[in-house]
Protein backbone atom coordinates (compact mmCIF):
# COMPACT_ATOMS: atom_id res chain seq x y z
CA UNK A 1 0.00 0.00 0.00
CA UNK A 2 1.29 3.47 -0.88
CA UNK A 3 2.29 5.67 2.04
CA UNK A 4 -0.33 8.33 1.30
CA UNK A 5 -3.18 5.82 1.46
CA UNK A 6 -1.67 4.08 4.50
CA UNK A 7 -1.49 7.32 6.50
CA UNK A 8 -4.95 8.40 5.38
CA UNK A 9 -6.35 5.05 6.55
CA UNK A 10 -4.78 5.69 9.96
CA UNK A 11 -6.80 8.91 10.22
CA UNK A 12 -4.03 11.45 9.68
CA UNK A 13 -6.20 13.27 7.16
CA UNK A 14 -7.55 12.86 3.66
CA UNK A 15 -5.12 11.77 0.97
CA UNK A 16 -4.82 15.43 -0.01
CA UNK A 17 -4.04 16.36 3.60
CA UNK A 18 -1.37 13.65 3.83
CA UNK A 19 0.22 14.78 0.56
CA UNK A 20 0.61 18.24 2.10
CA UNK A 21 2.34 16.69 5.11
CA UNK A 22 4.86 15.14 2.72
CA UNK A 23 5.36 18.43 0.87
CA UNK A 24 6.01 20.24 4.15
CA UNK A 25 8.64 17.69 5.13
CA UNK A 26 6.77 16.64 8.25
CA UNK A 27 6.94 12.93 7.46
CA UNK A 28 10.34 11.39 8.15
CA UNK A 29 11.97 8.11 9.01
CA UNK A 30 13.27 7.19 12.46
CA UNK A 31 16.57 9.00 11.76
CA UNK A 32 14.81 12.24 10.84
CA UNK A 33 15.35 11.96 7.08
CA UNK A 34 12.45 13.37 5.06
CA UNK A 35 10.33 10.74 3.32
CA UNK A 36 8.58 10.98 -0.03
CA UNK A 37 5.33 9.39 -1.11
CA UNK A 38 6.96 6.62 -3.12
CA UNK A 39 9.66 5.69 -0.59
CA UNK A 40 9.63 2.00 0.41
CA UNK A 41 9.51 2.09 4.21
CA UNK A 42 7.74 0.02 6.84
CA UNK A 43 5.18 1.30 9.32
CA UNK A 44 7.46 1.20 12.37
CA UNK A 45 10.04 3.48 10.73
CA UNK A 46 7.66 6.33 9.87
CA UNK A 47 7.40 9.49 11.96
CA UNK A 48 5.01 12.44 11.69
CA UNK A 49 6.37 15.58 13.34
CA UNK A 50 8.86 13.26 15.04
CA UNK A 51 6.14 11.07 16.59
CA UNK A 52 5.70 7.36 15.93
CA UNK A 53 2.58 6.33 14.06
CA UNK A 54 -0.53 4.93 15.66
CA UNK A 55 -0.72 1.13 15.34
CA UNK A 56 -1.84 -0.28 11.99
CA UNK A 57 -5.13 -2.08 11.54
CA UNK A 58 -5.66 -4.76 14.17
CA UNK A 59 -5.42 -2.75 17.38
CA UNK A 60 -7.44 -3.55 20.50
CA UNK A 61 -8.10 -0.83 23.10
CA UNK A 62 -9.45 -0.92 26.63
CA UNK A 63 -11.39 2.08 27.96
CA UNK A 64 -12.67 2.71 31.47
CA UNK A 65 -15.89 4.29 30.28
CA UNK A 66 -17.38 6.99 32.51
CA UNK A 67 -21.12 7.46 32.94
CA UNK A 68 -22.76 10.13 30.80
CA UNK A 69 -20.96 8.94 27.66
CA UNK A 70 -22.59 6.88 24.90
CA UNK A 71 -21.14 4.19 22.65
CA UNK A 72 -22.05 6.04 19.46
CA UNK A 73 -20.58 8.22 16.76
CA UNK A 74 -23.76 10.22 16.15
CA UNK A 75 -25.18 11.03 19.60
CA UNK A 76 -25.67 14.73 20.27
CA UNK A 77 -24.03 14.43 23.71
CA UNK A 78 -20.64 13.09 24.74
CA UNK A 79 -19.57 9.88 23.01
CA UNK A 80 -16.74 7.46 23.76
CA UNK A 81 -14.80 8.62 20.70
CA UNK A 82 -14.44 12.05 22.31
CA UNK A 83 -12.02 10.35 24.74
CA UNK A 84 -9.60 9.36 21.96
CA UNK A 85 -7.45 11.38 19.57
CA UNK A 86 -9.73 12.93 16.90
CA UNK A 87 -7.97 11.04 14.11
CA UNK A 88 -9.22 7.73 15.58
CA UNK A 89 -12.67 8.59 14.18
CA UNK A 90 -11.19 8.69 10.66
CA UNK A 91 -9.48 5.30 10.65
CA UNK A 92 -10.26 2.80 7.92
CA UNK A 93 -11.27 0.12 8.78
CA UNK A 94 -13.29 2.00 11.38
CA UNK A 95 -12.64 1.75 15.11
CA UNK A 96 -15.73 0.24 16.74
CA UNK A 97 -16.89 -0.54 20.24
CA UNK A 98 -17.08 -4.24 21.05
CA UNK A 99 -20.69 -4.32 22.15
CA UNK A 100 -22.05 -1.37 24.12
CA UNK A 101 -22.44 0.01 27.58
CA UNK A 102 -25.40 2.34 28.00
CA UNK A 103 -24.96 5.98 28.96
CA UNK A 104 -25.49 5.29 32.67
CA UNK A 105 -23.13 2.30 32.87
CA UNK A 106 -19.41 2.73 33.53
CA UNK A 107 -16.47 0.38 33.28
CA UNK A 108 -14.56 -1.86 30.93
CA UNK A 109 -15.24 -1.26 27.24
CA UNK A 110 -13.20 -2.73 24.40
CA UNK A 111 -12.73 -1.13 20.97
CA UNK A 112 -11.11 -2.57 17.86
CA UNK A 113 -10.72 -2.04 14.13
CA UNK A 114 -10.33 -5.79 13.58
CA UNK A 115 -13.67 -7.10 12.36
CA UNK A 116 -12.80 -10.76 12.87
CA UNK A 117 -11.70 -10.14 16.45
CA UNK A 118 -14.83 -8.12 17.17
CA UNK A 119 -17.10 -10.91 15.95
CA UNK A 120 -15.10 -13.53 17.84
CA UNK A 121 -15.60 -11.59 21.10
CA UNK A 122 -19.32 -10.92 20.69
CA UNK A 123 -20.28 -14.25 19.07
CA UNK A 124 -22.81 -16.11 21.28
CA UNK A 125 -20.79 -19.32 20.99
CA UNK A 126 -17.82 -17.64 22.67
CA UNK A 127 -19.88 -17.29 25.89
CA UNK A 128 -17.32 -14.76 27.06
CA UNK A 129 -17.95 -13.85 30.70
CA UNK A 130 -18.84 -10.27 31.64
CA UNK A 131 -18.85 -9.24 35.29
CA UNK A 132 -20.85 -6.27 36.58
CA UNK A 133 -21.07 -4.56 39.94
CA UNK A 134 -24.65 -3.42 40.56
CA UNK A 135 -25.99 -1.03 43.20
CA UNK A 136 -29.71 -1.47 43.77
CA UNK A 137 -32.56 0.75 44.87
CA UNK A 138 -34.05 -1.84 47.23
CA UNK A 139 -32.78 -4.67 49.43
CA UNK A 140 -32.32 -8.01 47.69
CA UNK A 141 -35.10 -10.51 48.42
CA UNK A 142 -32.77 -13.49 48.87
CA UNK A 143 -33.94 -15.71 46.02
CA UNK A 144 -32.27 -13.80 43.15
CA UNK A 145 -29.10 -15.94 43.00
CA UNK A 146 -31.05 -19.16 42.60
CA UNK A 147 -33.36 -17.66 39.98
CA UNK A 148 -30.53 -16.13 37.94
CA UNK A 149 -28.58 -19.42 38.05
CA UNK A 150 -31.58 -21.52 37.02
CA UNK A 151 -31.50 -20.77 33.31
CA UNK A 152 -35.28 -20.29 33.39
CA UNK A 153 -35.58 -16.52 33.79
CA UNK A 154 -37.50 -15.04 30.87
CA UNK A 155 -37.20 -11.30 30.32
CA UNK A 156 -40.21 -9.25 29.29
CA UNK A 157 -40.79 -9.32 25.54
CA UNK A 158 -38.46 -12.30 24.93
CA UNK A 159 -39.15 -15.96 24.16
CA UNK A 160 -35.82 -17.53 25.10
CA UNK A 161 -34.79 -17.86 28.76
CA UNK A 162 -31.50 -16.37 29.87
CA UNK A 163 -28.41 -18.50 30.23
CA UNK A 164 -27.50 -19.24 33.86
CA UNK A 165 -25.81 -16.26 35.53
CA UNK A 166 -23.87 -16.16 38.82
CA UNK A 167 -24.92 -13.62 41.46
CA UNK A 168 -22.58 -12.83 44.35
CA UNK A 169 -24.35 -10.79 47.03
CA UNK A 170 -21.99 -8.28 48.66
CA UNK A 171 -24.51 -6.57 50.92
CA UNK A 172 -28.24 -5.85 51.03
CA UNK A 173 -28.15 -3.56 47.99
CA UNK A 174 -24.88 -4.42 46.23
CA UNK A 175 -24.15 -7.49 44.10
CA UNK A 176 -21.74 -8.77 41.52
CA UNK A 177 -23.29 -10.49 38.50
CA UNK A 178 -21.43 -12.65 35.96
CA UNK A 179 -23.09 -13.15 32.57
CA UNK A 180 -22.19 -15.24 29.53
CA UNK A 181 -24.37 -13.43 27.02
CA UNK A 182 -25.14 -9.82 26.22
CA UNK A 183 -28.78 -9.02 25.69
CA UNK A 184 -30.10 -5.46 25.54
CA UNK A 185 -29.83 -3.81 28.99
CA UNK A 186 -29.65 -7.32 30.40
CA UNK A 187 -28.48 -6.60 33.96
CA UNK A 188 -31.03 -3.83 34.47
CA UNK A 189 -33.84 -5.99 33.06
CA UNK A 190 -32.87 -8.98 35.20
CA UNK A 191 -33.18 -6.98 38.39
CA UNK A 192 -36.38 -5.35 37.11
CA UNK A 193 -37.77 -8.87 36.66
CA UNK A 194 -37.40 -9.45 40.41
CA UNK A 195 -38.93 -6.09 41.33
CA UNK A 196 -35.75 -4.11 41.85
CA UNK A 197 -34.03 -1.20 40.11
CA UNK A 198 -30.34 -0.70 39.29
CA UNK A 199 -29.17 2.75 40.40
CA UNK A 200 -25.50 2.29 39.44
CA UNK A 201 -23.83 -0.26 37.16
CA UNK A 202 -20.13 -0.82 36.51
CA UNK A 203 -18.54 -3.50 34.31
CA UNK A 204 -15.45 -4.89 36.03
CA UNK A 205 -14.35 -7.71 33.76
CA UNK A 206 -14.62 -9.11 30.24
CA UNK A 207 -13.25 -12.61 29.84
CA UNK A 208 -9.87 -12.62 31.59
CA UNK A 209 -9.43 -8.84 31.39
CA UNK A 210 -9.93 -6.35 34.22
CA UNK A 211 -9.41 -2.60 34.34
CA UNK A 212 -6.56 -2.83 36.84
CA UNK A 213 -5.30 0.66 37.66
CA UNK A 214 -6.89 2.26 34.59
CA UNK A 215 -8.66 5.41 35.81
CA UNK A 216 -12.14 6.40 34.70
CA UNK A 217 -12.05 8.09 31.30
CA UNK A 218 -8.59 6.69 30.48
CA UNK A 219 -7.69 4.09 27.85
CA UNK A 220 -4.74 2.02 26.73
CA UNK A 221 -3.64 -0.29 23.95
CA UNK A 222 -3.69 -4.02 24.69
CA UNK A 223 -0.79 -6.29 23.80
CA UNK A 224 -0.65 -9.91 22.69
CA UNK A 225 -0.65 -11.35 26.23
CA UNK A 226 -3.80 -9.41 27.13
CA UNK A 227 -5.51 -10.47 23.92
CA UNK A 228 -4.84 -14.07 24.88
CA UNK A 229 -6.07 -13.44 28.43
CA UNK A 230 -9.36 -12.18 27.04
CA UNK A 231 -10.34 -15.70 25.97
CA UNK A 232 -9.04 -17.58 29.02
C-alpha positions, 0 to 999 in steps of 0.5 A: 500500500502506498504511504499516502493511502496508508497514513490516510487510513490511519486517520491522519487526514484525507489523501490530499491532507497527507500529501501536504504533510509530505510536501512540508517535510513533516513525514520522516523516518526514524533517523529524521530523514524526510520521506517521499510518497513513493519511498519503500519504508515500513510502518514502524520506521515512519514518523510524523512531526517526530512522533511514531505512528498509531498502530496499523489495523488490528489494534485492541483498546481498553477504555474505562468508560465513565457514565454520561458517555454513549457508545455512538458516533452520532449522539448529540451528547458526549460519546466514547470517541471524544475520549480518543485522539480525533484522528481515531474517528477517521481510521479505515477500517473504522474503530468500533466498540465491542458491544455497548455500555449504555450511557449510565453504565461505567467500566470496561469497554473494548474497541477494535478495528479488527472485524474478525476479532470483534465478531469472535468476542461478541459471538454467542458461541464464545460465551465470554464472561462479563462481570458487573457490579450493581448497586440497587434501589431496594434490598435483595429478596434473597432468592435472586441468586437461585433464579438467575442461576436456574436458566429459566428466567424469561425477560419481558418481551423475549421468548428464550430464557437467559443463560444461567448467571452467577450472582454474588451478594456483597450486601443488602443492595450491592451485588456482583453479577457474571453473565455469559451473554449480552442481551439489551440492557440485560443486567437492568432488566434482570433486576427489574424482573425481580422487582428491583431497580439498578441505580448504578452499574459498573462493568469490572471484567470481560473474559480474563481482562480487568481494568486494573489501575486504569482510571475512569475516562482513560484508555490504553492499547492491549498487547498480545498477552492481554488479547490471549487473556481475554479468551481464558 
